[in-house]
Amino acid sequence: MSGFARVLDTQYVVRDANLLTDEELFRQIAAAMDDNLDTSSGKVGVHNPQENPEPISRFASLWNEAIRRGFQNDDIGIGMRGQLRASPKLSPFLREPSWQSFEKLVARIHIAYCRDAQVKWSEKLVDRSGTERQIDVTVRSKVGPHPVLGIISCKHKKRPVPISEVEAFITSKQDLNAAIAIMVSSSGYQEGALAKAKMYGLQLWTLQQAETAAWRNEIRVYKLLYPIFSELRFDPILPADAIPQGNRIELNEVTFITPDQKQYSLQNLCAMAIDQASQMCVPIPNWVNLELPAGSTMHFRDRAFPIQRVGFYFSRTVTLQQRKNMNIPTGASYNFNEAPDGSRYTIAERDLPALKDK
């Protein structure tokens, strides 16, 4: 099944997952993922599903519910990312220095907004004196045939950036012959720093997280594969005269009654079999068997027969295209503003391109 994850044991499927809100669904997916992780060896791994299929089966059933709602793989990843980052089990393996995360974020923002430029994180450049300088982010572009170099300094500190650091960056700009120099701070600038930057054409920006998790509305067109059955089998086998030769049977003509008097039509069981095939991602063609409680009976045209199991042979799949107006998770959002009162941008984590390895 396209996009679905295989459920190893259907007894661990989360019941009524379709009643969960999107936010709660993503929280439960993240919790199931966390339960499935094994970090006892000092590395991130997963529990052996053969020994304990519960966490991976629970995770897969919740994942499949998200896929059925029209969410894509990256939607689910973003939707559960915040909770996984806060997991006591996983967070030690995700941590990197906050200054490094800030530099990477600044680089990704410039990749998003400078589509025609080459953006690099943490690059070493040689200045006019032959001295090697470590630059947090570089941006290269062209004006006609002429190359243009932009350099960015990232300051992730608790206090406003002082004038001394602005002056040092002005020197770097001059020594590297950079056409553009930008400083990005998470905590603003001292007043003297703003005046000095203006004198030398240095751009000062601030970057702060606006929301830890956000959602936005999108119209999605997506496709799902569903199995189609072509053959039925009953256990015990029905008498030869139970269904007259050549007669057409409608799915709603056949009723199954359990000992506690619950009634299911053949159409109900077919839907349950399709759901089970989807949840377990069974390969097609294949049989899917539904077990009924002991003492159940099958009723067809005023006759009753004992029944224990109904098998559906799924021989092919059909592609269903759906169009849906839905809210999707965008992750954290960030305010990127020019100091003191210049241009302002807001960008969501979802819209940030990946940062290529150096």
NORJOJO-V48332 format. One record per helix or strand of 3 or more residues. SS is the DSSP state (H for helix, E for strand). FROM is the first residue (numbers start at 0). TO is the last residue. Records with the same first field share a line. If there is no record, write none. Layout:
SS: FROM-TO ; FROM-TO
This chain:
H: 9-11 ; 16-18 ; 21-35 ; 53-67 ; 72-84 ; 90-93 ; 97-112 ; 162-175 ; 190-198 ; 250-252 ; 265-279 ; 348-350
E: 117-125 ; 131-142 ; 145-154 ; 179-184 ; 202-234 ; 254-256 ; 262-264 ; 285-290 ; 296-299 ; 302-305 ; 308-337 ; 343-347
